[in-house]
Each structure stands twice: as structure tokens, then as C-alpha cells.
């Protein structure tokens, strides 16, 4: 007898990766690299030629080493950047959809679920004997025996179970013509603020100086802050707030759709935050001023560049905007967003600091994260009867026969429907019951006057473990992980903007900090060296090779400014103070040096792709989205 691998095996692998990213037991990063132009292809085309063929990736250690050598910049993949995905199946009128069947060994390849143009996902529990679906499922379902979100029947005889809605942020990141994201409330924060609602003081400690004591919040979310209140050196209250960033405005540019504001310092804002701007912004075509003191949503951010200017962009209909001074603040909602775990740390910088405080943070309950989705999962019936399929309707019944459900669960009940010929046409479930792993339907027989017996038969389909809707990724065979990241501004390494062009990207896990055995654990990283010396920017071009005497050490220039540059090592050599690097025309002595953030020869590279030339800049965002089927 041949062994089998159950489909859930692949989902479990995806789930374990998801869990490791959520818990940060493993750290995953997108990387970009290769600043050198591709060699001409086999037809003699250069990379600027429209007919150029991008070189294929090679699954070899030598190719991996080459990719590592060319690595420049890394950005962490957070839990907000990953989603379970499955095949996208759009609902289309006139299509015959498959129905869920617990005995169908090829269910994972069937069209037994749909996503509508409302971005609602439904599972088909009955296709009305292989009829065409002509009525789009809408809504959240019926309430049956006090249980909401129960399956419902549409006018074409189909029975559907509402599974989930695809949140806007997941649509933006992960919805494609081929794939759709499959969230689960217990794992995803996209439905909710995931906020910290309060703090419990188990012990207020003693000896704290209110003027030197502060609180900081850490966890897997963002934007929570806390203010402490004291009495006689004891912490008596913790006020949960939203973290706030402030910046001074320098300029504004509007195009009728968005306004981009420049700030004189690195603002620390994030996409999707709301900012409040004090002062006024004027339209160059109109002498009137437009007050934008009401919150405006940030659609993109640009961190500080070498010229000392940062920027952020908000949606606005102002054109040709300008501003003379002014300030801006961005604040997270009270309690922050995206938390599933959080801790508070008390710090007293007084010479004789206080001690002994023990404080727990309380998060919004799962049901509060999103009432609809949380309740769908909560109300799923484990071991409920899913559908009763008539296998033989017989004929001659003078009244609807009694249907008895026998199995290892309890509470299920159903009634039969007959037509004018006394044939059982369908069986309607009146109570789904619970706790069934198997069940059979016994339909009462009836002796016929003409002789013989009316004896209909039916087969019961039992819901998956946990019930329909309890674990959408598992139920919809979401064995694909999608990872997403965007490089939406010029990345800086020690105040050097990394704005070269690139031709490779990929995913690497558990890369180490440079010159240590500790995992790198910050949001971004550079694999390049910052070199300082006496030279002009134009003496060394981006992508150029510079070297010491006899080419003992070779580096490639990524970005060159006056008296400083960012360069990557090509042959494993490490530059040192006093080294003299040149290009055959100009040279300089290294007078100051900053090492890379990471050791690019550490960690596991999981995915590599060669690409046409691309670049990230103040005006261009580069996004990566990878689908990995496990």
C-alpha cells in the first residue's frame, strides 16, 4: 500500500514559517544587489536593448556565492509583510462550482470556494446537484438555532458558507489574478488595531523619581506609549497613549492628487499614519489658503537623505502647494496597532533609582480585534453536519419520510423534501449538531400500495476539524506563503544615500551582524562599507571597481559623494584605515571607516531572482512580492 502525504502537511510547513516570523525566532529579509550591468546576452544585446534576455538564475553554490558578493541592502520581512495564500477563484455567473466533500481526495484542486467582487470569500456546501451558479452570494449568512454566520441558500439552490472578507491592506499587498490571501483572525492583525487597552500594576515598586523615570513598550506591534503617575515614589497609574512624532516643515509640493512635504529632520513617520499639520498650505493658483489642520493620511514616506531633508506624502487635492514654516505631528491611535504581545519596561536614571515595579499590559481580546471575523471563527461548529446529499431519491412516498442522523456526535436533525412523484429531492438540515467525525442518514421507508418499497438513501458530509470557517488557511488549502516588501525611499548607510540601480533580489533568513555570531534584528541593513578620505565625488563613479596595490583588495562603489562613499567588498577583503584605493586615475587614503551592518556570507538564502535594472529613489518605490508554494 502506497503512503500518502496529506495536504495539511504543506500547510503546516507554511504555518511553522509564519509562526517563526511572528515570534521572531527566525528573521527574514529581502535583499537587493548587483549594481553592475548584465553582460551582453547570447544574441549580443545589452541590458538597455528591449530584446535583451535576463540571465537565468542557477541553483548552485557558486551562483549563491556570487549573489552574496553583490548584496547591498536588506529590509526585514515583518509579520505584516506575510500572508497565507491560495488559488484565486472568482465567482462568475453561469459556472458550476464544486461542493465541499469530506471524502473527495482531490478537493484541493476543485473550485469549491469563490471570492466575489465585494472581496468576500464563500465556501460552497451544495451545488444543487451540479447546477449553474447564477446568484452571487452576499452577506454573512443566516442565524440558525441561535448560531450566526450559518450557511445560507441563494436563489439558484446553492448553499454557501461565508468564510471571511479580504481586508484592504491584504488586497493591496497580496491579491493577484492568480492568488488571494487567506487570513485568520487568531494570527493576523490586519483586521484590527491589536491595541494595548490598559495596564495592571501588580507592584508599584518604591523609590522612583518622577522626573527621571519613564516607561517604554516593546512587542510585535507599533506605536504604543505610556505615561506613569506616582505617589511617594510608588507607581500608581499607567496611562496608555499613542506614540507621537514631531517635525518642522520646510516646503510643500502639490499635484492635485497628493502633497509632498519636506521636513528639516528625519520625521520617523510611517505609511498609513495620520498627520496633523499646523499652519496653512496655499495653492499657487489661488490666493486663498487651505487649512489642513484635520488629520491627513500618509501614503508614502522618504527618510532623511544626505542633504538633510526628509519627506512624506499625503492625499490632498491641493495643487502647486507651498508653505512658509509650520510643524507637523503624527500620532498612532491610543494603545498602538498590531500587538499580540507586549511588555513594559520601567527606567529610572536617578543616581539612586527606584525598583520593584511589576506591571502587565492588557491587550484587546481576540473578539475585539474584529468582531465579525473573530465571531466567524468562534461560532464555527466543530463536527457539525455540512450537507446531506441524496444518493437515491426513490419514488412513491406519500409524505416526506423521517430522516434520522446516526453518528458519534449529537444534536443534528434534518427534514426531507419530496416532489409530486414522491421522490426525495433534497434534505434540509435544521440543526447542524456538533462533535461528529462520522454520521449516516437513515431515511424511513414506505410500503407502496402497488407493491415494493420507497427507500431513499443519502450520504452525510461532515465539516472539517474545527468547523467551516474556524481555520480558513487550512480549509482552503493555503499552502503558499506570500512575502511582500517595498523599498520606498533612499536607504541611508551612515548618512550616505544608497540610490544605485540593482538587478537582483531575494530572501535571506537569520543573517548575522557583521563580525559577530548574533542575528541581525533591525528593520534595515547595509552590506557595504562607508569609506572616507580626500576626494571629489566625480572622481569615482557608481559601479566602478576600486582597488589597493596589486588588486589585493577590491571594492565596488555603490554611491560616491565628496570625501565619502559606500562600497561593497567583491573578493572577501576588508578595507582598513590607511589603505589606499584607486581606479587607475584617482586615488585616496582611507581616513575613516564604518563596517557593514551584516555579514552577507551568513544566513540562508531561500529565494533568488535576476531582474531587469531597477532603482529605489525619493520619487520611486520598488515593491517585491514573492509567492512560495510549500
N, C-alpha and C positions, 0 to 999 in steps of 0.2 A: 504494500500500500504506500503510495507516494505521500510524503509530508507536505504540508501547506504552510505558507506564511500568511497570516491574517492581515487584512488591510489596516487594522488598527496598529499593527507593528510599525508601519511607516508614520502614522500619526503620532505614535508615542515617541519616535525619534525626533520629529518636529517639535513636539511638546517639551522634550528634555532640553532642546536648544533654546526654546522660548523661555523656559524656566531659568536656565543658566544666565540668560541676558537680563531677565527681570531681577534675579537675585544678585547679579554682577559677580557670580562665581567664575564666569568667563566673560572676557571683554572683547568685543568685536569692533573692528574699524574698517571703514572704506579707506582705501589709499589711492592716490593718483601719482603718476610718474611718467617717465620717459619724455624729457624735454627735447631730445634730438629728433630731427626729421627722420621719417622712414626712408630706407634705401629705395631706389627705384625698383619697380616690380618686374616680373618676368618679361613683360611687353615693353619695358623701357620707360614706363610712365612714372613721373614724380608724384609725390603726395598731393601736390596742388592741382594735378590733372584730374578732371571729372571721371576719367576711366581708370584711375588708379585702384589697384586691388590691395586692400589692407592685409598685411601678413597674418597668417593663421597662428593661433596660439598652439603651443606644443606641450604635451603632457610629459615633461621630462624634468629631471633635476637641474640640468644645465639651463633650460629656459627659465625655471623658477629663480635660479641664481641671478640670471640677467635681469629679471623683473625686480628683484630685491635691490640690485645695484642701482637701478634707475628710480627707485622710490623717492618721493619728495615730501608729500604732505599726507596726513592721516586725519580722519574725523570719526569720532566714536559713533557706533550704532546703538542708540538707546532703545528702551522698551517702546517708546513712541514711534520708533522707526521700523518696527517689525510687525508682521501680521500673518496669521494663518490664511491661506488662500485655497480655493478650489476652482473647478471649471465654472466659467460663467455660462449660465443657461437663461437666456431671455424668454420671458413669456411672450408668445406670439399667437394671435387668434388663428384657429384652424389647425393647430398642432395637436397630435395625440401624444400626451405625456405618459410616461411610465408611472406606476404607483409603487409606493414603498411596499416591500415584501421581505419579511424576515427570513424567507427560505431561498431568496434569489442570490446565488453565489456571485453573480456579475452585477450586483446592484450598483457598485461604484462606477460602472461605465454607463449606467442608464440615465435618462433625463427625468428623474423623479422629483426634482425641485426646480423652482424658477425664481428669477428676480424680475420684478416689474419696473416700469418706468418711474414709479414712485420710490424706487430703491428699497422696496420691501421684499423679503425673501420668504417663500412659502414652500412647504413640502406637500407633495401630492399623496394623499392616503387612499383615494379611489379615483379611477379614471372613467367611471361609469361604463364599464365593460368595453374599454378601448375606444371610447367616443372621442371626437374632436373637442378640444377646449376652446370655447367661444366667448366665455365671460371672464374678464380679468379679475382675479382675486383681489380684494381690497379689504382694509380694516384689520383688526386684531383678533377676530374670532368671536365665538359665542360664549356665553356663560351657561354651563351645563351642570346641574346639581350643585350650584354654588361655586363651581370652578371656572374662573375666567380663562380667556385665551384658548378655549377648547376648539377643536376642529369645526369647520363650517362648510356648508354646501352652497355652491353657486348655481345659477340658473341652468347651466349645462349639465348638471348632475355630478360634477367633480366635487370631491371633498378635499379641502386644503387645511393645513396647519400652519399658522403664522409662526415663523422662526425668529426673525429679527429684522431690524431696519439697519441699513448701512449708514453710519454717521458720515457727515460731510467730510470730516478730516480723513476718514478712511477712503472715501470716494476719490479724494484728491490724490492721495498717495498710492493707492493700491488697486483701484478699479481700472481694468483694461478691457478691451474687446474679448480677451481670452480668459482672464482670471477675475475673480471677485473675492474680496476679503470676507473672512468668516470670524467675527469677533465673539467673545464670550465675556459676559459681564464680570465674572469672577476673576478674569485675567486682564481685561482691557480697561483702561481709564478713559477711553475716548468718549464714553457716554457721559462722563461726569466731571465734576471738579475734583473729586478724590481729595477732599479738603480735610484739614485739621479743625475740628469743631470746638475743642476745649482741652484743658489740661487738668489732670488730677494731681494734687500735691500730697504725696504720701508722707513727706517730711520736708518742712520748710527750712531745715538747716539752722545755722546760727552764725553770727559774726559777720554778716555780709554788709559791705559798704555800698549803699545805693548808688553813689556817684561813680563807682568803679566796677560795678557788677552788671553783666549783660548776659543775654541768652541767645543762643544760636540753634537753629533747627536743621537737622540733616535727615535724609531719607531718599526715597526714589521719586519724589515729586519735586516741585519747584515753587518758589515764591512765598512760602510761609515765613512769618516773623513773629516775634513775641516780645512783649514788654513786661517787666517784672514790677511788682509792687511789694513794699516791705513794711514791717513794723518791728522796731527794735532789733534790726539785723536779721530778722526772720522773713523769708519769702512767704507772703500771704496770698498772693494772687498772680496769675499769669494771664495776660491779655493777648489773645491770638489776633494777629493782624496780617495784612498782605505786605510783602516787601515792596519797597519803593526805590526807584532810581531817579535821579535828577540830572539835568544837563542844561547848558546855556546854548541858545540858538544863535547861529551866525548868518545863515542865509536860507532861502527857500526857493524852490523852482516848481512850478505847476504846469501841467499839460492838459488840464480839463478832466482828467481821469484820476490822477494821483498828484500828490505834492511830496517832494523830497526835501527834507530839512537837514541842513548841515549843523553839526554841533562842534563846539570847541574842545570837547573832551570825549573820551570813549563812553558812550551813554549806557551800555550794559543792557539795552532793551532786547526784546525777543519778538519774533513774528507772532502775530495774533494777540499780543498785548494791546491794551488800550492806553493811549497817552492823552494827557490834558495839557494844552498849551496856553500859557498866559500871554496877554498882549493880543495884537491883531495881525492878521495877514491880509495884504492888499492885492488886488488884481490890477496888473499893469494897464489893462484896457478900461479900467473903471476907477474913478476917483474914490468910490466908496470902499470901506474896509469890511472884511468878513471876519466876524468874531468866531473863533473855533475853540472857545473855552470848553465846549462839550467834548466828551471823550471821542477820540478817533482811533480806528483800528489800524495797527501796523501791518503792512503786507510784505515788507522786506526790510532787512537791516544791513548796514555796512559798518564794519568795525573800523577802528582808527587806522589810518594809513600813515605813511612816513611824513606827510605834510601836516600831521596833527589834526586832521579833520575826519570826523566820523559822520554818518548819516543814517536816517531812517525814512521810510516812505509810508504814507497813509493814503487811504482812499479819499479823494476830495474832488469836487468839480471846479475848483479854482484854477484859473489859467494865469500864466505869466506872474506867478506869485513872488512877492518879496517881503522881507521882514527886517525891521531895524531893531536888533536886540530881542529880548524876550527869553522866556525859560520854558522848559518842558519837564513834565514828570510822568513816569509810567509806574503803575501800581498793579500788582496782582490782586485777585479777589482775596477777601479775608480767608485765611487758612490755606492759601495757595491752591495749586491744582496738581492732580496726578499722583497723589500719595496713596500707597497701600501699606507703607510702614514709615515711621518717623520717630526720631528721638530728639530730646532737647538737652543741650549742654550748657551748664552754668559756669561762667568765667568771672572771677574776681581778681583784678590786677592790683589790689591793695597790697601793701607790704606785708600785712598780716591778714590774708584773705579768709573769707568765711568758708564754711564747709558743711557737708552733711545733707545737702538738698537731694531729694529723691522725687522726681516728677515724671509722670507718664502723660503721653499725648493721646487724645482720643480722636479717632478718625470717623468720618461719616460712615454709617453702616452700609453693607453691600446694597441693601434695598434702597438706600437713599442716593446711591451713586446714579442710578437711573431707574426710576420706579417701574417703567414699562419693561425694560429688558431684565431687570432683577426679578420681577414678578413672573415673567415668562419662564425663566429657569426654575424659580421656586415652585410654581404651580404645575410644572411638568409631572405627569403621573408615572411613577416607576412601575413597570409591569402592567400598564393599562392595555386594554384591548384596542388595537389600532383600527382594524377593519374586519368585517366578516364577508367573505367572498363566496357567493353562491356558485357551487360547482355543478349542481344539478337541480333545476327548479321543479322537476317533476310536473305533474298537472293533475287536475281534478279536485283540488282542495275546495271545499265549500266555505271555508273560513280560514283566516290566517292561522297557521299552526303555531303552537307554543315553541319557543326557542329556549333551550336550557344550555348554559355555558358551564362546562366542567373543566377544572384545571387546578393548579396549585396556588392560585390567587383567590381573591374573593370580591364580591360586590358587582361583578359585571352582569349586565342584563341587556336584552335586545328583543325587538319585535320583528316579525316577518311581514312583508307586503306581498299580496298576490294580485294577479290580473284577472280578467274576465274568464280565462280558461282555467283558473285555479292553479296557475303556475306561480311559484315563489320567484319574484323578480328581484327582490333586494331584501336585505336585513338591516334594520336601523338600530344602531347602538343607543340605548337610553341611559346606560351607566357604563363608563369605561372600566370600572373596577380598578384593582391595583394588585401588585405582587405576583403577577403571572409570569412564568417563564415558558409555560406551555398551556394550551387550552384547546378544547374541542367543542364544537357546536352540535348539540343533539336537537334535531328538528322532529317534532311529533309527526307520526304517520297518520293516515286516514284511510279507512277501508272504503272502497268505491262501490256504489250500487251496481255498476256494470261489471264488477269483479276487479280484482287487482288492488293495488295499494298505492296511494300517493305518498311518496317517500323522498322528499327533497334532502339534499346534502349541502354542506357549506364548510369552508375552511376559515379558521380564525388566524388573523395576522396580529402578532403581539408586538408592542412597541419596543424600541431599543432600550438597553440598560439606562436607567435614569428617566426614561420617558422622552417623548418627542419635545425637542426644544431645550432639554436640560444641558446638552453639550453639543452645540451646533458644529464646531470643528470636527468632532468625532463622527457625528451623524452624517455630515455631508462630505466625508472623505477628504478633509482638508489636509493633504499630505504634502503640501507645498508651502514653503516659507518665503515670504517676500520681504526684502530688506530695502530700505529707502534712505537716501541722504542727499542733501544739497549743499554745495559749496557756493553760498550766495554772496560772498564778498571776497575782497583780497585778504588772504590769510597773512598774518604778520609773524615773523620769527625775530624776536628781539628788535622790533621796530623796522624790520626790512619787509616790505610787501612781497609776497610770493605770488606774482602775477604773470608767470610764464605760461606758455602753452604746453599741453600734455597729450599723450597718446595711449596711455594705459591706465586701467583702473582695476580694482579688485577688492577682495575682502580678506582680512587677516585677523586671527584671534590671538589673544594673550601675548601681544608683543611686549618686550621688556623695556624698561627705562635704559637709557644709554649708560653703559658701564656698570650696571647693577643686575641683580637677579630678581628684582621686584617688577611686577607687572605695571606697565604704564596705565594710569587710570584717570587721565583728564580728557576733556572733550576734544581737543585737537592736539596735534603733534607735528613737529618738523623732523625730517630725517637728514637735514642739511646742517652745515657748519656756517656760522657767521664769522667772516674774516674782516679785520680792519687793518688799514695801512694807508700810505700816502699815494693815492692815485685818483684819476678822474673817471667818472662813470663810463664815458665813451671809449676809454682805453680797453675795456673788456666787455665783450658782447654776451648777451644771454645765449646759452647753449655752448659757449666756447670752452675748449679744454685748456686748463692752465696746469702748469707742472713745475716741479723743482728740477734741479740739475740732474741730467741723465734720466729724466722721467721717473725718478724713484717714487715720487708721489704724484698722483694725477687726480684733479678735481674737475667737475663740470660746473660752470657758472649757471645759476638759476636766475638771479637778479643782481644787477650791478648798479650801485649808486656811488656818489662821490665818497671815497675813503672807506667804503664798506660794501660787502657783497654777501650773498648767500650762495653756497656751492655744495654739491654732493660729492662724496668720495666714489670713484669708479673702480678702484683696484684694492679696496680694503685699507688703504693707507689713511693715517690720521694726521692732519696738519698740526703743527706745533708753533708756539711763539718763536720768532726768529727765522722761520722758514721763508725762503724767497721763492715766490711763484711768478711765473711769466707765461707769455703766449708766443714768444719769439720776437716780439716787437717791444712790448712794455713789460715791466716787472715791478713788484713791490715786496716789501718785507712785512710779515705778519706781526703787528704790534699789539693786537688784542684778538681774543678768540672766544667764541661761545660754541659749546658742543651741541650735537643734536639732542632732541628730547628722547628719542627712541633708538634702540639697536635694531636696524632694519633687517638684520640677519637672524632675528629671533622670532618666535611665534610661528603659527601655522597658517600658510596661505591656503585659503579654501576655494578661492574663485579668482580667475584672471580673465580679462578681456582686452584685446587690442582694439583700438578705436581710431577714427579719423581725428585730426587735430582739434582740440577743444581748449578753452581757457575760461577761468573764473576771474571776474573783474568787478569793479564798483558798479558797472552797469549791466552785467550779465550773470545770471545764475545758472549753474550747472547742476543738474539733478541726476542721480543714479537710482535705478530701481532694478533689483535682481530677483528672479523667481527661481528658487532651488527646490526641485522635486526630490523628496527623500524616500 
